[in-house]
Amino acid sequence: MNKSPVYNIKAVPVEKIVANDYNPNTVASPEMKLLYDSIKEDGYTMPIVCYYDKDKDQYIIVDGFHRYRIIKEYPDIYEREKGLLPVSVIDKSLDRRMASTIRHNRARGNHDVDLMSNIVKELHELGRSDAWIAKHLGMDRDEILRLKQITGLAALFKEVDFTQAWEPDEKSLLDIDDD
């Protein structure tokens, strides 16, 4: 990457922008109200980060979904902005866009655990290893394991080394007290 995408902000009609289907980030109502107040007072101070899908002529949100919601849900903001959002475009594959979304979100706050476990599942289905997920999503192996357990899918555990179950030997059986 020669130059950061933020140096090439585009004003994009909000109708050409769509949410991704994997963002695990949630914002409570009081914080959404605060975001509205912030955008009303200060304007959009940060661009929405998107991937441009040439085939569909759409911008898919990587980061900034809640800022996007504000312009969609508040007519006063939509009118003031003339239906345009500042967009910074990144050109990455789906797995790398997912990783970007998680990095942006984790740097700011909390995630919905069920949605996060679905991302881990989907990344595994895209062929990404635990090591890749750990590196690109900023997780440790224990966190990845916990998220895999939530989905309950055996395929997610293909990299996990399980030890043999303990089998008692005859001496151990003789040591058991028969109360």
N, C-alpha and C positions, 0 to 999 in steps of 0.2 A: 504494500500500500504506500503510494508516494505521498498522497495528501489526504488528510482527514476529511471525511464526507461533510463535516459541519461547515466547511468553506464553500459549499455549493448548495445552499438552501434554496428550495423551490417553493413557490406558492401554488399549492395543488387544490383544486376544487374538492371539497369534502365528499362529494358524491363518487369520486374516483378512489376513495380510501376505504378499505375494509379491514375488519379485525382479523387477527389470526385465530386459529381454533385450538391453540395450545397454551395460552397464557394462564399461569396459575395464580397470578397476582389478583388480590381483591382489595377493594377500598371501602371502608364503612361509610355510612351516610354522612356523619359529621365531617369526615375528611373530604368527601366529595363536595360538600357545601363550602368548605375552606378552599378547595381547589377552584371552585367557581368564583368565590370572592377574590382569590388571588388573580385569576385570569381577567376578571372584571376590572380590578384595580390596576394591574400591571401589564395586562395584555399577555400574549404568548411569549414567554421569555426563553423557551426551549423548543426546538423543533420536534416533530414526531419523527421517529426513525422508521423507515419503511423499506421494503423490497419491492422493486417494480416488476410486475408480471406483464411482459410485453404482449403475450398472447391474449390476455384478458383486458389489457390496458387498465390495470388496477394497481394501486399501491397497497401492499399488505403490511399492516403494522407489525413492527418488531418491538418497538418501545414507544409508549405514549398513548396507550389505549384510553386511559381515563381523561387525558387532555382532549382526545378525539371525542369522547362522550360528551364533554362539556359543550362543544360547538354543536353537536347533534341534538342535545336536550334543552339548550337555552337559546331561544330565538334572538334575544338581545345580543348575545355573543356572535351568533351566526350572522346577524345583520351588520354588526360593527366590523366583523372580519370579512364581510362580503362573500361568505361561504368558502373562504380559502384558509388552508392550514399551512404553516411552515413545515416543510418536509426535508429531511436529510435522507438520502438514498444509499443503502448498502447493497452490494451484489454478492450474495452468499447462498450456498445450498441450504435446503430446509434444515438439516441437522445443525449447521452452523448458525442459522437464524434462531433456532430454538435455544442454542447455547447463549447467543447474544441477549435474547429476551431474559433468560434466567440471570445472567450476569448483571444486566441493568437492574432487574428487580431486586436481586439479593443485595445489591449495593445500597438499596433504599429501604427495604422493609421485609415484611412477612409474606409467606406463601400459603396457599391453600394446600394442605397435605395430600388430599386425594388427587387434585390436579397435578401436583408435583410428581406423585407416583405414576400417573399416566404418562407424564413426559419421559420418565425413566424407562417405562415400558416401551413407548414409541421409539425412543432412541435405540433401545436394544433391538427392536424389530427392524430398524434401519441399519443394523449391523454394528452399532457402536459398543465397544467394550466398557466394562466398569472403569478401567483406567482412563479411557477417553472421557467418560462422563465425569469422573472425579476431577480431571484436569480442566475441562472446559466449562464445568458448572460450579467449580469451587466447592466440591463436596468431598467428604472422606468416605472410605469404604463402608464404615458402619452406617452412615446416613443412607447411602445407596442401598445397602442390605435392608434397612428398615422400610424404605420406600418400596422395594421389591416385595416385601412381605405383605404390604397393604394390598397390592394387586393380586397376590396369591397365585401367580402364574408360574408354573414349574419351569417354563422356558427361560425365565429371567434368572434362574439359578444355575444355568449351565456352566458358568465359570467358577462356581463355588465348590471348594474341595470339602467334601464331607468325610469325616473319619468313620471307621467301622464302629458299630455299636459294641458296647462292652458285653462280654459273655463271661459269666462266672466260671471259674475252674472248680474242681472238686474240693480243694482245700477251702475256698471261699464259702462253699455251701456248708462245709462242716463247722465253720466259724459262726454260722447264724444261730442265734439263741432261739430255742423253741419254747417260748414262754407259754 
